[in-house]
Amino acid sequence: MIKVNDLFKTFGKKNEIKALSNINLTVSSGELYGLIGPDGAGKTTLIRILTTLLLPDRGYVSVDGLDVKSDFKELRKKLGYMPGRFSLYQDLSVQENLSFYANIFNTSIEANYHLIKDIYIQLEPFSNRRAGALSGGMKQKLALCCALIHKPKVLFLDEPTTGVDVVSRKEFWNMLDNLKNEGITIFVSTPYMDEAGLCDRLALIQNGSILSENTPNELISKFGYNLFAVKTQTMNKARNFLSTLRGLNDVYIFGEYLHVKSDFEEITETYLFSQLNIDEKFY
């Protein structure tokens, strides 16, 4: 369904900013495919190229057998796109936004209501409310409805749950699972590892390059290190101390934890606990 071969993209007057470098990936029909990486890794740039909003500098990119450069007009009719930032008309109501996007694609809400029914039911009490006055979770649901109203063959989602509460995130991924059962191919980018684990396959992207591509379980099994999460009341002190120990490959702060990476069998949870000599819990 999606093919990307030797894709390059740069920005700047002298093309000095390398956004994407030698990207190769394939996505099968009906697959839920995840693109995971930190901010600035190139996720949005890649999705914008796949949705015909940016031109690649080099390489071949096709979606559903159509070239993103030469066949962009026909291809746009088959794509659904939900950008990272809420981009619907904030002064229009929920109903008006949905009707507007249905008219753009020469269809009606009724024609594909079965696709959005489970989502729209939650929006229905707010159908006359302006989109700009909706909560984050409701804006997300409206944007998804508008992206689905013409029954796209491929749905592109750019970090759709960023800034959304945990409950809404879980609901959203349940919706994606239902859409996959409808035969829609889904390409989603995310910075969250727990969401990445829900995909059929994943590509890890960093600094504009694909580091690895596989199923979530295969990627985890090939990590090759033991990874410990340590939480203490003195994070910086613990980090500085652990960094001096032999056998630790890396120690870094990740949210409220210290992540300790090691490929030495001698490095265990008990060993780290004894070295820190404090009454804290390891997870």
N, C-alpha and C positions, 0 to 999 in steps of 0.2 A: 504493500500500500504506500509506503514511503521509502524512497531510495535517495541516499546522499553519498556522492562519490567525490573525494578530493576537494572538499569545499574550503575556500579561503574567503575571508572578509576583513578588510582594513578600513580604518577611518583616519581623518586628518588630511590636511592639504597635501602632505607628502606621503600619505599612506603609512605614517609612522606608528599608528596604533593598531596592533594586531588583535582583532576581536575574535576571529575564528581561524584555526590553522589545521589544514589537512583533516577535515571532519569526514568520517565514513560511518554510516549506520544504515540499518534496514529495519523497517517495522512491518509486521505482517497484518493482514486484514483481520479486524476484530480483536486486536491486541490492545492491552492497556500498558503503554510504554512510558517509563519515567525517565526524566532527565534531572539529575541531582547535582548540585554544586553550589558553592557560596556566591554571594553577591559579586557581580563583576566577572563571573566565570565565562559568560557568553550565552547563557540560556535564552534570554530575551532576544538577542540578535539572531540566534538560530531559528527560533519560532517565527520571528518576523520574516525571515527568508522563506520558511516553509509555507507561510500564509500569503506570499507574494507581496509583502509590504516593503521588503528590501531586496535589492538585487545583489547576488553574489559577485565577487570579483573574479573568481575562477571556480571550476567544478560543475558537476551536474547534479541537479536536484529535481526530483519528480514526486508528485503525490497522485495516487490513483492513475498512474501512467501518463500524467500530463506534466509537461515541463513548466516550472514555476516562472520562467521568463517568457517563453513564446505562447503559452496557453493560459496565461493568468486570468483572462476574462472568463473562460469556461470553468477554470478551476475554482474561482471564488464562489461560484454557485454551489459547490460541493463541500465547502469548508465551513466549520463553525469556529469562532475565535473569541476567547474570553481573555482579554489582557489583564496584566497584573493590577493596573489602576482602574477603578470604576470609571467607565467611559460612556455610560448611557446619558440620556438627556435628563438632567436633574430637575428641570422645571416641568417635565411631563410626568403624569401619573404612571403608576405601575401598568395599568391597562393601556394607556396611550403609548408607552414605550413598546409594549409587546405587539400592539396592532401596527405600529410604525414599522417594526422590523419584519413582520409578516408581509406587509405590503411591498417592502423592498424586494422580497424574493417571490413576489407574485403568488403568495399562498395565503392561508387564513389560519387563525388560531385553532379553529375546529378541525382542520385537515390533519394536523399533527398533535392534537391535544393529548393523545395517549402517551406521547414522549415526555411531556412536561407535567402531566396530571399530578403525580405524587409531589412534585416541587411546587406547582402553582397552588395547590390546595392550601399550603402554608402561607402563600402570598395573598390569597383571595380576600381575607378580612381587610387588607390594606390596598385594595385595587384602585381606590381613588386618591391614595396618598401620593404626594410627589416623591419621585425616586430619591431626591437629595435628602429627604427627611427620614429615610429608612435606616434601620440599624445596619451594622456591617454584615451580619449574617443574612439579612433580608436582601441587601444590595447584591450579595453574592448569588443568591437564588434567582433574583430577577435577571442578572447578567447571564446566568446559565440558561434560563428559559429563552431569552432572546437569541442566544447562540444556537439553540436547538430547534427553534420554531420552524425552520425550513428542512428539517431532517437531514443534517449533513452526513456525508460518508465518513469524514474525519473531523474530530473535535480537538482543537488545540486550547490548552489551558495553561496560562503563564502564572505560576505561583498563586493559584486561586484561593488558597486559605491563609495567606499572610495577613496578620492582624485580625484574624477571626478567632472567636473563643473556641475552646476545646470541644464543646458539645456540637457546635456548628461544623467544625472540621470533621468530626466523626460522621455526622449526617451527610455531609457533602460526599465523602468517599463511599458511603452506602449508595448514594445516587449514581455515582460513576459505575459501580458494580452493576446496577440495574441497566444503565445505558449500554454497557458492554454486552449484556445479554440480548440487547436489541440489534446487535451486529455492528454497532458504531465503533470505529477505531479511535482510540483516545491517546493523545500525546500530551503529557502533563509534566511541567517542570515544578520542582519543589526544593526548598532548602532543608526539609525535615526528613530525618532518617526513618522515623516511624511510618510516614506516608510512603516513602520509597519502597518499604518492605511489602506494600500492598499491590505493587505493580507486577505484571507478568515478567517483564524484563526491564533492565536499567542500563543507563549509560552514565558514567561518572565523568563530569566535565570540570576542568580546572585550567584557568588562564587560556581559554579558547581552544583547548585540546581535549579529546576524549581519552581518558586514562584507562578505562576498562568498560566492557559491555557484557552483561550476562544476566542470569536470573538473580534475584536477591540472595537466595541461599548459596549459590555458587560464588558470588562476590564475597560473602562473609567467610566462606570456607577457605578462600584463597588469601585471606588477610595475612596469615602467617605469623601473627603475634598474639600474645595474651594481652588483653586490655582490661585494666582495673580502673574503677571510678572511686575516688577517695574524697570524702567530705570531712573537713575539720573546721574548727573555729579560727585557725590561724593558717589560712590558705597559702599566703606568700612565704611564710616561714617553712611550712611543710614542703612547698615546691622547691625552695632553695636547698633544703636538706636532701630531698629525694634525688635531686639532680646530681648529687655527689656520689650516689651509690653505684657500685659496679653492677653491670648487668641490665641497667635500664636504658632503653633506646631513646625514650623521649618522655618528658613530663611537661604537660601544658594545662592551662586553665580552660575548662569548657563549661560555660554557664556557672553553676554553683558547685561544680566538682573539679577535682584534679584528675585528668586522664593520664594513666601511667602505662606505658607500652614497653613490653619486654618479650624477647624470644628465648630467655634463659629459663630452664625448667625449675631452677632453684628459687626463682622469684615467684612467690605465692602470696595469697592474701594474708596468711598468717605471718609470713616473713616481713611484709610491709608494715603490718600492724605492730610487730615487735620493734621494728626499727624506729617508727615514729614515737612509740612508747607513750601514747596518749589514749584515753578512753573514748575512742570515736568508732563509728561504724563504717564498714566497707560494704559496698553494694556490688 
